[in-house]
Amino acid sequence: MSMFNHDRLNKSVNIPNPLYQSLQGQYFVGQTETIRLGNGKHAWGGLINPSHSNVDLFVNAFTITNHSDQPIVAEIWFNPSPLGKRMFSDKVTPANTALCPLPEPKVKVAFAELVNSFPVKGVNSFKRIVPPQSTLASDEDGKFIFPSCGAFVVFLTSSSNEVIKSEVAFGWFEKNTW
């Protein structure tokens, strides 16, 4: 006779938070179009939480791809004022594509290229150097949180005289605030 009564065993499973959020239909991934900077001009990609979205934005991860032979500097900004001609990316999807209907994110992936000025307002919270011909990845585990009207922006600069091509990608989840 077995020492364990299998009818009384309880199963407990620990899963990473991004997987949990994905199972709930609240985790999204997206990227900018290819954006250009250099020759005295800048570019940026960001997550914009619109006013009245009724969600909090949790930044889980971001990547920056540098297609050039020159390093670029990535300044991470919290809540800057928009710069340049802001465009919105349609390269966005829920991470869980098994759901029907597919959930739609309220947060938008935005970007601008060949920008003349630097961000104003907001906080430049930290910087990263992106080496030539590489992708820099940063896992933030959802610790950067932005309410409606908030923004997480990766501002790209280069001292190069050549035009540099780059993309910025994000993984984030959203939680209803009501």
Backbone as a printed PyTorch tensor [residue, N CA C, xyz], in Angstrom:
tensor([[[  0.8450,  -1.1750,   0.0000],
         [  0.0000,   0.0000,   0.0000],
         [  0.8910,   1.2380,   0.0000]],

        [[  0.5530,   2.2090,  -0.8020],
         [  1.3380,   3.4310,  -0.9100],
         [  1.2380,   4.2490,   0.3600]],

        [[  2.3280,   4.9180,   0.6770],
         [  2.3790,   5.7810,   1.8400],
         [  1.6140,   7.0890,   1.6230]],

        [[  1.3900,   7.4450,   0.3630],
         [  0.7230,   8.7080,   0.0270],
         [ -0.6810,   8.4300,  -0.4850]],

        [[ -1.5910,   9.2150,  -0.0530],
         [ -2.9350,   9.1700,  -0.5950],
         [ -3.0090,  10.2120,  -1.7000]],

        [[ -2.9810,   9.7580,  -2.9470],
         [ -2.9110,  10.6760,  -4.0920],
         [ -4.1480,  11.5550,  -4.2190]],

        [[ -5.2460,  11.1490,  -3.6110],
         [ -6.4430,  11.9780,  -3.6630],
         [ -6.3080,  13.2330,  -2.8170]],

        [[ -5.3540,  13.2730,  -1.9270],
         [ -5.1990,  14.4040,  -1.0200],
         [ -4.0510,  15.3320,  -1.4090]],

        [[ -3.3310,  15.0230,  -2.4660],
         [ -2.2280,  15.8800,  -2.8860],
         [ -2.7680,  17.1150,  -3.5980]],

        [[ -2.2370,  18.2460,  -3.2340],
         [ -2.5660,  19.4870,  -3.9230],
         [ -1.4100,  19.8800,  -4.8180]],

        [[ -1.7250,  20.3090,  -6.0160],
         [ -0.6950,  20.7130,  -6.9590],
         [ -0.4880,  22.2130,  -6.8590]],

        [[  0.7400,  22.6330,  -6.7870],
         [  1.0900,  24.0470,  -6.7690],
         [  2.1210,  24.2960,  -7.8570]],

        [[  1.8520,  25.3010,  -8.6880],
         [  2.7570,  25.6070,  -9.7950],
         [  3.1230,  27.0800,  -9.7190]],

        [[  4.4010,  27.3770,  -9.8150],
         [  4.8690,  28.7560,  -9.8870],
         [  5.2350,  29.0620, -11.3360]],

        [[  4.6950,  30.1720, -11.8530],
         [  5.0220,  30.5750, -13.2160],
         [  5.5230,  32.0130, -13.1880]],

        [[  6.3870,  32.3710, -14.1200],
         [  6.8680,  33.7580, -14.1680],
         [  5.7070,  34.7220, -14.4390]],

        [[  5.8040,  35.9280, -13.9000],
         [  4.7510,  36.9190, -14.0680],
         [  4.4390,  37.2210, -15.5400]],

        [[  5.4350,  37.3760, -16.4340],
         [  5.0730,  37.6390, -17.8370],
         [  4.2000,  36.5210, -18.4350]],

        [[  4.4760,  35.2680, -18.0830],
         [  3.6370,  34.1800, -18.5810],
         [  2.2270,  34.2910, -18.0070]],

        [[  2.1210,  34.5930, -16.7380],
         [  0.8040,  34.7780, -16.1240],
         [  0.0290,  35.8840, -16.8360]],

        [[  0.7010,  37.0210, -17.0800],
         [  0.0410,  38.1420, -17.7520],
         [ -0.3810,  37.7580, -19.1730]],

        [[  0.4500,  36.9700, -19.8520],
         [  0.1250,  36.5150, -21.1960],
         [ -1.0870,  35.5940, -21.1830]],

        [[ -1.1330,  34.6780, -20.2330],
         [ -2.2890,  33.7870, -20.1170],
         [ -3.5800,  34.5810, -19.8910]],

        [[ -3.4720,  35.7220, -19.2070],
         [ -4.6250,  36.5780, -18.9330],
         [ -4.9910,  37.4780, -20.1180]],

        [[ -4.1640,  37.4700, -21.1680],
         [ -4.4080,  38.3340, -22.3200],
         [ -4.0080,  39.7710, -22.0750]],

        [[ -3.0820,  39.9940, -21.1390],
         [ -2.6880,  41.3570, -20.7750],
         [ -1.2460,  41.6870, -21.1450]],

        [[ -0.5240,  40.7570, -21.7850],
         [  0.8780,  40.9810, -22.1660],
         [  0.9390,  41.2130, -23.6720]],

        [[  1.6860,  42.2520, -24.0530],
         [  1.7890,  42.6320, -25.4530],
         [  3.2540,  42.8440, -25.8310]],

        [[  3.5520,  42.6660, -27.1050],
         [  4.8750,  42.9620, -27.6480],
         [  4.7030,  43.8070, -28.8980]],

        [[  5.6860,  44.6510, -29.1660],
         [  5.6200,  45.4770, -30.3590],
         [  6.9410,  46.1790, -30.5950]],

        [[  7.0800,  46.7040, -31.8000],
         [  8.3060,  47.4140, -32.1460],
         [  8.0100,  48.5890, -33.0450]],

        [[  8.9610,  49.5060, -33.0900],
         [  8.8770,  50.6440, -34.0010],
         [  9.1610,  50.1650, -35.4120]],

        [[  8.8730,  51.0050, -36.3630],
         [  9.4150,  50.8130, -37.7040],
         [ 10.9230,  51.0780, -37.6040]],

        [[ 11.6730,  50.8490, -38.6730],
         [ 13.0760,  51.2370, -38.6840],
         [ 13.1310,  52.7620, -38.6170]],

        [[ 13.8960,  53.2740, -37.6480],
         [ 13.9960,  54.7220, -37.4600],
         [ 15.4300,  55.1740, -37.7240]],

        [[ 15.5620,  56.4020, -38.2140],
         [ 16.8700,  56.9370, -38.6110],
         [ 17.3000,  58.0580, -37.6820]],

        [[ 18.6050,  58.0860, -37.4180],
         [ 19.2230,  59.1450, -36.6340],
         [ 20.6440,  59.3410, -37.1370]],

        [[ 21.3390,  60.3190, -36.5950],
         [ 22.7140,  60.6130, -36.9990],
         [ 22.7810,  61.9350, -37.7430]],

        [[ 23.9980,  62.3690, -37.9820],
         [ 24.2210,  63.6330, -38.6930],
         [ 23.5180,  64.7910, -37.9720]],

        [[ 23.6190,  64.7800, -36.6220],
         [ 23.0260,  65.8440, -35.8150],
         [ 21.5530,  65.6630, -35.4930]],

        [[ 20.9570,  64.5790, -35.9410],
         [ 19.5240,  64.3100, -35.6950],
         [ 19.3830,  63.0970, -34.7690]],

        [[ 18.2390,  63.0120, -34.1170],
         [ 17.9920,  61.9680, -33.1290],
         [ 16.7380,  61.1860, -33.5040]],

        [[ 16.4400,  60.1490, -32.7380],
         [ 15.2260,  59.3540, -32.9570],
         [ 14.7570,  58.8220, -31.6100]],

        [[ 13.5280,  58.3570, -31.5620],
         [ 13.0330,  57.7470, -30.3310],
         [ 11.9270,  56.7430, -30.6370]],

        [[ 11.7900,  55.8030, -29.7130],
         [ 10.6880,  54.8510, -29.7180],
         [ 10.1730,  54.7740, -28.2990]],

        [[  8.8760,  54.6220, -28.1350],
         [  8.3510,  54.6040, -26.7780],
         [  6.9980,  53.9520, -26.6620]],

        [[  6.6140,  53.7280, -25.4050],
         [  5.2890,  53.2570, -25.0540],
         [  4.5180,  54.4410, -24.4980]],

        [[  3.3920,  54.7470, -25.1120],
         [  2.5800,  55.8950, -24.7350],
         [  1.2620,  55.3630, -24.1610]],

        [[  0.9750,  55.7290, -22.9150],
         [ -0.2830,  55.3370, -22.2870],
         [ -1.2600,  56.5110, -22.4440]],

        [[ -2.2480,  56.3690, -23.3260],
         [ -3.1380,  57.5000, -23.6240],
         [ -3.9560,  57.9470, -22.4100]],

        [[ -4.4160,  59.2010, -22.4630],
         [ -5.3060,  59.6830, -21.4130],
         [ -6.5960,  58.8660, -21.4700]],

        [[ -7.1630,  58.6390, -20.3440],
         [ -8.4220,  57.8890, -20.2140],
         [ -8.2990,  56.4420, -20.7050]],

        [[ -7.0990,  55.8670, -20.6620],
         [ -6.9370,  54.4670, -21.0750],
         [ -7.5120,  53.5060, -20.0310]],

        [[ -7.5900,  53.9700, -18.7940],
         [ -8.0480,  53.1330, -17.6760],
         [ -7.1650,  51.9120, -17.4430]],

        [[ -5.8890,  52.0160, -17.8420],
         [ -4.9180,  50.9620, -17.5350],
         [ -3.6340,  51.5920, -17.0130]],

        [[ -2.9270,  50.8380, -16.2010],
         [ -1.5500,  51.1540, -15.8610],
         [ -0.6590,  50.3390, -16.7880]],

        [[  0.4170,  50.9540, -17.2700],
         [  1.3980,  50.3260, -18.1490],
         [  2.5480,  49.8230, -17.2950]],

        [[  2.9040,  48.5400, -17.4420],
         [  4.0360,  47.9320, -16.7470],
         [  5.0600,  47.5470, -17.8100]],

        [[  6.2050,  48.2430, -17.8510],
         [  7.2410,  47.9450, -18.8450],
         [  8.0090,  46.7210, -18.3610]],

        [[  7.9540,  45.6570, -19.1660],
         [  8.6250,  44.4190, -18.7850],
         [ 10.0070,  44.2810, -19.4340]],

        [[ 10.1120,  44.6520, -20.7120],
         [ 11.3850,  44.4970, -21.4190],
         [ 11.4400,  45.4700, -22.5900]],

        [[ 12.6710,  45.7930, -22.9890],
         [ 12.8560,  46.5650, -24.2180],
         [ 14.1600,  46.1550, -24.8570]],

        [[ 14.2250,  46.3010, -26.1830],
         [ 15.4520,  46.0500, -26.9260],
         [ 15.6950,  47.2070, -27.8790]],

        [[ 16.9680,  47.4260, -28.1720],
         [ 17.3680,  48.4580, -29.1240],
         [ 18.3340,  47.7990, -30.1070]],

        [[ 18.0020,  47.8450, -31.3820],
         [ 18.8640,  47.2640, -32.4090],
         [ 19.5770,  48.3810, -33.1580]],

        [[ 20.8920,  48.2430, -33.2720],
         [ 21.7530,  49.2040, -33.9550],
         [ 22.3210,  48.5240, -35.1980]],

        [[ 21.8920,  48.9590, -36.3720],
         [ 22.3410,  48.3550, -37.6370],
         [ 23.6230,  48.9820, -38.1730]],

        [[ 24.1970,  49.9510, -37.4750],
         [ 25.3470,  50.6880, -38.0200],
         [ 26.6690,  50.1410, -37.4910]],

        [[ 27.7350,  50.7250, -37.9980],
         [ 29.0880,  50.4010, -37.5300],
         [ 29.5480,  51.3860, -36.4630]],

        [[ 28.6450,  52.2170, -35.9610],
         [ 28.9490,  53.2040, -34.9190],
         [ 28.0920,  52.9190, -33.6860]],

        [[ 28.6180,  53.1850, -32.4830],
         [ 27.7630,  53.0290, -31.2940],
         [ 26.7040,  54.1270, -31.2440]],

        [[ 25.5980,  53.8430, -30.5830],
         [ 24.5930,  54.8680, -30.3360],
         [ 24.3010,  54.9030, -28.8380]],

        [[ 23.8580,  56.0560, -28.3670],
         [ 23.4990,  56.2080, -26.9620],
         [ 21.9800,  56.1730, -26.8600]],

        [[ 21.4920,  55.3690, -25.9250],
         [ 20.0530,  55.2710, -25.6650],
         [ 19.7870,  55.8910, -24.2950]],

        [[ 19.0440,  56.9850, -24.2920],
         [ 18.6330,  57.6340, -23.0490],
         [ 17.2240,  57.1610, -22.7170]],

        [[ 17.0350,  56.6540, -21.5160],
         [ 15.7260,  56.1780, -21.0840],
         [ 15.0290,  57.3150, -20.3530]],

        [[ 13.8840,  57.7390, -20.8980],
         [ 13.1330,  58.8750, -20.3680],
         [ 11.7890,  58.4150, -19.8220]],

        [[ 11.4390,  58.9510, -18.6510],
         [ 10.1210,  58.7500, -18.0710],
         [  9.3090,  60.0280, -18.2970]],

        [[  8.1930,  59.9110, -18.9690],
         [  7.2090,  60.9850, -19.1430],
         [  7.7300,  62.2630, -19.8100]],

        [[  8.5170,  62.1550, -20.9030],
         [  8.9150,  63.3860, -21.6060],
         [  7.7730,  63.9000, -22.4740]],

        [[  7.8770,  65.1530, -22.8730],
         [  6.9240,  65.6990, -23.8560],
         [  7.2710,  65.1140, -25.2230]],

        [[  6.2530,  64.8710, -26.0670],
         [  6.5220,  64.2760, -27.3840],
         [  7.4150,  65.1740, -28.2390]],

        [[  8.2770,  64.5610, -29.0270],
         [  9.2110,  65.2800, -29.8990],
         [  9.0270,  64.8510, -31.3400]],

        [[  9.2260,  65.7830, -32.2360],
         [  9.2020,  65.4600, -33.6540],
         [  7.8210,  65.0470, -34.1230]],

        [[  7.7760,  64.5230, -35.3180],
         [  6.5180,  64.0550, -35.8890],
         [  6.2600,  62.6360, -35.3750]],

        [[  5.4170,  62.5320, -34.3530],
         [  5.1400,  61.2380, -33.7120],
         [  4.2780,  60.3740, -34.6310]],

        [[  4.7290,  59.1340, -34.7930],
         [  3.9920,  58.1490, -35.5740],
         [  3.7030,  56.9490, -34.6690]],

        [[  2.7070,  56.1610, -35.0430],
         [  2.3480,  54.9870, -34.2620],
         [  2.5970,  53.7300, -35.0880]],

        [[  3.1260,  52.7090, -34.4230],
         [  3.4530,  51.4550, -35.0930],
         [  2.2540,  50.5220, -35.0900]],

        [[  2.1150,  49.7670, -36.1740],
         [  1.1090,  48.7110, -36.2040],
         [  1.7590,  47.3390, -35.9900]],

        [[  3.0470,  47.3390, -35.6600],
         [  3.7670,  46.0900, -35.3800],
         [  3.6120,  45.7310, -33.9030]],

        [[  2.3680,  45.4740, -33.4970],
         [  2.0120,  45.2020, -32.1110],
         [  1.0960,  43.9910, -32.0900]],

        [[  1.2850,  43.1070, -31.0920],
         [  0.4450,  41.9220, -30.9790],
         [  0.3400,  41.4900, -29.5230]],

        [[ -0.7760,  40.8430, -29.1710],
         [ -0.7870,  40.2040, -27.8560],
         [  0.2000,  39.0390, -27.8940]],

        [[  0.8350,  38.7720, -26.7780],
         [  1.7790,  37.6590, -26.7300],
         [  1.0440,  36.3200, -26.7910]],

        [[ -0.1720,  36.2850, -26.2920],
         [ -0.9840,  35.0740, -26.3210],
         [ -1.9170,  35.1490, -27.5230]],

        [[ -1.5450,  34.4430, -28.5950],
         [ -2.3610,  34.4770, -29.8100],
         [ -3.3770,  33.3340, -29.8390]],

        [[ -3.5010,  32.5850, -28.7420],
         [ -4.4840,  31.5070, -28.6630],
         [ -5.8520,  32.0070, -28.2050]],

        [[ -5.9180,  33.2600, -27.7550],
         [ -7.1870,  33.8070, -27.2750],
         [ -8.0680,  34.2300, -28.4480]],

        [[ -9.3650,  34.1230, -28.2540],
         [-10.3060,  34.5440, -29.2850],
         [-11.4850,  35.2240, -28.6050]],

        [[-11.7490,  36.4680, -28.9080],
         [-11.0020,  37.3150, -29.8390],
         [ -9.6730,  37.7590, -29.2250]],

        [[ -8.7650,  38.1780, -30.0720],
         [ -7.4690,  38.6540, -29.5820],
         [ -7.6530,  39.9660, -28.8180]],

        [[ -6.9990,  40.0950, -27.6590],
         [ -7.0930,  41.3610, -26.9260],
         [ -6.3590,  42.4820, -27.6520]],

        [[ -6.8530,  43.6900, -27.4810],
         [ -6.2500,  44.8810, -28.0820],
         [ -5.5800,  45.6920, -26.9810]],

        [[ -4.3100,  46.0850, -27.1660],
         [ -3.6770,  46.9180, -26.1390],
         [ -4.2390,  48.3360, -26.1750]],

        [[ -4.2600,  48.9600, -25.0280],
         [ -4.6320,  50.3750, -24.9750],
         [ -3.3850,  51.2390, -25.1350]],

        [[ -2.2260,  50.7380, -24.6690],
         [ -0.9440,  51.4340, -24.7950],
         [ -0.5000,  51.3720, -26.2550]],

        [[  0.1160,  52.4480, -26.7200],
         [  0.5630,  52.5530, -28.1130],
         [  2.0830,  52.5450, -28.2050]],

        [[  2.6150,  51.9010, -29.2520],
         [  4.0360,  52.0090, -29.5860],
         [  4.1620,  53.1890, -30.5380]],

        [[  4.9210,  54.1960, -30.1180],
         [  5.1020,  55.4040, -30.9180],
         [  6.5820,  55.5920, -31.2310]],

        [[  6.8720,  56.4160, -32.2430],
         [  8.2650,  56.6730, -32.6140],
         [  8.3520,  57.9350, -33.4530]],

        [[  9.5680,  58.4640, -33.5510],
         [  9.8700,  59.5790, -34.4450],
         [ 11.3290,  59.4540, -34.8560]],

        [[ 11.6430,  59.9560, -36.0350],
         [ 13.0190,  59.9020, -36.5220],
         [ 13.4520,  61.2800, -36.9900]],

        [[ 14.7820,  61.4360, -37.1200],
         [ 15.3890,  62.6820, -37.5920],
         [ 14.8560,  63.8930, -36.8230]],

        [[ 14.8860,  63.7630, -35.4970],
         [ 14.3890,  64.7930, -34.5900],
         [ 15.5250,  65.7800, -34.3000]],

        [[ 15.2120,  67.0850, -34.2910],
         [ 16.2280,  68.1190, -34.0680],
         [ 16.5510,  68.3590, -32.6000]],

        [[ 15.5850,  68.2160, -31.7130],
         [ 15.7800,  68.6270, -30.3190],
         [ 15.8360,  67.4410, -29.3720]],

        [[ 16.1730,  67.7500, -28.1170],
         [ 16.2210,  66.7460, -27.0540],
         [ 14.9240,  66.8080, -26.2510]],

        [[ 14.5990,  65.7450, -25.5210],
         [ 13.3770,  65.7620, -24.7160],
         [ 13.3730,  66.9100, -23.7040]],

        [[ 12.1670,  67.3800, -23.4070],
         [ 11.9540,  68.3670, -22.3530],
         [ 10.9590,  67.7640, -21.3680]],

        [[ 10.9620,  68.3280, -20.1820],
         [ 10.1520,  67.7790, -19.1000],
         [ 10.5770,  66.3260, -18.8920]],

        [[  9.8430,  65.5920, -18.1030],
         [ 10.1980,  64.2040, -17.8640],
         [ 11.5330,  64.0590, -17.1620]],

        [[ 11.9750,  62.8210, -17.0350],
         [ 13.2300,  62.5020, -16.3480],
         [ 14.0480,  61.5400, -17.2030]],

        [[ 15.3110,  61.9020, -17.4420],
         [ 16.2540,  60.9850, -18.0940],
         [ 16.7880,  60.0740, -16.9960]],

        [[ 16.1610,  58.9170, -16.8310],
         [ 16.4490,  58.0680, -15.6700],
         [ 17.7540,  57.2810, -15.7850]],

        [[ 18.1470,  56.8880, -16.9880],
         [ 19.4380,  56.2270, -17.1730],
         [ 19.7780,  56.1680, -18.6570]],

        [[ 21.0300,  55.7910, -18.9460],
         [ 21.5190,  55.7020, -20.3280],
         [ 22.1500,  54.3450, -20.5600]],

        [[ 22.1690,  53.9470, -21.8100],
         [ 22.8480,  52.7280, -22.2340],
         [ 23.5850,  53.0280, -23.5370]],

        [[ 24.7000,  52.3550, -23.7550],
         [ 25.4140,  52.4310, -25.0320],
         [ 25.0930,  51.1590, -25.8080]],

        [[ 24.6610,  51.3450, -27.0490],
         [ 24.3400,  50.2080, -27.9080],
         [ 25.4980,  50.0400, -28.8870]],

        [[ 26.2650,  48.9570, -28.7510],
         [ 27.4210,  48.7530, -29.6400],
         [ 27.0020,  48.5960, -31.1020]],

        [[ 27.9580,  48.7730, -32.0220],
         [ 27.6740,  48.6130, -33.4520],
         [ 27.1700,  47.2020, -33.7740]],

        [[ 26.3060,  47.1190, -34.7610],
         [ 25.8100,  45.8360, -35.2830],
         [ 25.3530,  44.8910, -34.1620]],

        [[ 24.5240,  45.3980, -33.2730],
         [ 24.0980,  44.5740, -32.1410],
         [ 22.7150,  44.9750, -31.6520]],

        [[ 22.1800,  44.1520, -30.7740],
         [ 20.9230,  44.4380, -30.1010],
         [ 21.1670,  44.4050, -28.6080]],

        [[ 20.7750,  45.4630, -27.9330],
         [ 20.8600,  45.5420, -26.4780],
         [ 19.4840,  45.1860, -25.9240]],

        [[ 19.4510,  44.2450, -24.9820],
         [ 18.1860,  43.8280, -24.3700],
         [ 18.2060,  44.1680, -22.8860]],

        [[ 17.0540,  44.5970, -22.3690],
         [ 16.9320,  44.9350, -20.9580],
         [ 15.6230,  44.3670, -20.4230]],

        [[ 15.7130,  43.5160, -19.4100],
         [ 14.5310,  42.9650, -18.7460],
         [ 14.2710,  43.7610, -17.4860]],

        [[ 13.0960,  44.3220, -17.3880],
         [ 12.7640,  45.1980, -16.2620],
         [ 11.7030,  44.6000, -15.3320]],

        [[ 11.1610,  43.4430, -15.6940],
         [ 10.2290,  42.6990, -14.8270],
         [  8.9860,  43.4890, -14.4340]],

        [[  8.5780,  44.4470, -15.2430],
         [  7.3600,  45.2010, -14.9650],
         [  7.4970,  46.2580, -13.8910]],

        [[  8.7450,  46.5840, -13.5130],
         [  8.9240,  47.5210, -12.3930],
         [  8.7550,  48.9860, -12.7720]],

        [[  8.7640,  49.3190, -14.0690],
         [  8.5140,  50.6910, -14.4990],
         [  7.0190,  50.8000, -14.8020]],

        [[  6.2940,  51.6120, -14.0270],
         [  4.8340,  51.6600, -14.0920],
         [  4.3800,  53.0710, -14.4360]],

        [[  3.4900,  53.1840, -15.4270],
         [  3.0240,  54.4840, -15.9170],
         [  1.5030,  54.4880, -15.9950]],

        [[  0.8670,  55.4870, -15.3710],
         [ -0.5900,  55.5990, -15.4670],
         [ -0.9960,  56.2270, -16.8010]],

        [[ -2.2910,  56.4500, -16.9830],
         [ -2.7770,  57.1910, -18.1560],
         [ -1.9780,  58.4900, -18.2880]],

        [[ -1.6760,  58.8780, -19.5020],
         [ -0.8770,  60.0760, -19.8380],
         [  0.6110,  59.8840, -19.5540]],

        [[  1.0390,  58.7060, -19.1610],
         [  2.4520,  58.4400, -18.9190],
         [  3.1290,  57.8930, -20.1640]],

        [[  4.4660,  57.9560, -20.1760],
         [  5.2130,  57.4740, -21.3340],
         [  6.5920,  56.9690, -20.9130]],

        [[  7.0100,  55.8700, -21.5280],
         [  8.3500,  55.3080, -21.3870],
         [  9.0050,  55.4490, -22.7560]],

        [[ 10.0810,  56.2510, -22.8340],
         [ 10.6760,  56.5920, -24.1300],
         [ 12.1680,  56.2610, -24.1460]],

        [[ 12.6060,  55.6190, -25.2340],
         [ 14.0200,  55.3540, -25.4980],
         [ 14.4480,  56.3650, -26.5660]],

        [[ 15.2620,  57.3520, -26.1400],
         [ 15.7100,  58.4350, -27.0180],
         [ 17.1090,  58.0950, -27.5130]],

        [[ 17.3020,  58.0450, -28.8260],
         [ 18.5620,  57.5980, -29.4330],
         [ 19.3470,  58.7790, -29.9900]],

        [[ 20.6540,  58.8090, -29.6630],
         [ 21.5400,  59.8460, -30.1760],
         [ 22.8220,  59.2110, -30.6980]],

        [[ 23.4940,  59.9490, -31.5710],
         [ 24.7780,  59.4930, -32.1030],
         [ 25.5940,  60.7030, -32.5130]],

        [[ 26.8960,  60.6140, -32.3220],
         [ 27.7730,  61.6890, -32.7750],
         [ 28.2640,  61.4380, -34.2030]],

        [[ 27.7850,  60.3520, -34.8050],
         [ 28.2080,  59.9910, -36.1500],
         [ 27.6430,  60.9600, -37.1920]],

        [[ 28.3990,  61.1670, -38.2630],
         [ 27.9260,  61.9640, -39.3880],
         [ 27.1090,  61.1320, -40.3760]],

        [[ 27.1350,  59.8050, -40.1940],
         [ 26.3600,  58.9540, -41.0920],
         [ 24.9500,  58.7500, -40.5430]],

        [[ 24.0260,  58.3890, -41.4150],
         [ 22.6620,  58.0740, -40.9910],
         [ 22.6400,  56.6380, -40.4830]],

        [[ 22.1140,  56.4750, -39.2850],
         [ 22.0670,  55.1800, -38.6010],
         [ 20.6300,  54.6870, -38.5860]],

        [[ 20.4470,  53.3850, -38.8060],
         [ 19.1200,  52.7720, -38.7360],
         [ 19.0240,  51.9280, -37.4690]],

        [[ 17.8500,  51.9950, -36.8540],
         [ 17.6390,  51.3140, -35.5830],
         [ 16.1720,  50.9180, -35.4380]],

        [[ 15.8830,  49.9960, -34.5470],
         [ 14.5250,  49.6990, -34.1040],
         [ 14.5380,  49.5870, -32.5930]],

        [[ 13.3930,  49.9000, -31.9950],
         [ 13.2000,  49.7280, -30.5550],
         [ 11.9730,  48.8280, -30.3850]],

        [[ 12.1040,  47.7990, -29.5470],
         [ 10.9990,  46.8660, -29.3090],
         [ 10.6900,  46.8090, -27.8210]],

        [[  9.4580,  46.4180, -27.5050],
         [  8.9920,  46.4270, -26.1160],
         [  8.1580,  45.1960, -25.8090]],

        [[  8.1890,  44.7980, -24.5470],
         [  7.2430,  43.8470, -23.9840],
         [  6.6320,  44.5150, -22.7650]],

        [[  5.3010,  44.5100, -22.6690],
         [  4.6440,  45.1990, -21.5480],
         [  3.3360,  44.5060, -21.2080]],

        [[  2.8570,  44.7800, -20.0000],
         [  1.5060,  44.3400, -19.6790],
         [  0.7100,  45.4990, -19.1290]],

        [[ -0.5940,  45.3260, -19.2000],
         [ -1.5300,  46.3760, -18.8100],
         [ -2.4760,  45.8280, -17.7490]],

        [[ -2.7650,  46.6580, -16.7570],
         [ -3.7200,  46.3070, -15.6840],
         [ -4.7970,  47.3720, -15.6300]],

        [[ -6.0390,  46.9530, -15.6250],
         [ -7.1530,  47.8950, -15.5000],
         [ -7.0600,  48.6360, -14.1740]],

        [[ -7.4100,  49.9120, -14.2060],
         [ -7.3840,  50.7360, -12.9890],
         [ -8.7620,  50.9380, -12.4110]],

        [[ -9.8000,  50.4190, -13.0190],
         [-11.1420,  50.5850, -12.4830],
         [-11.6510,  49.3000, -11.9040]]])
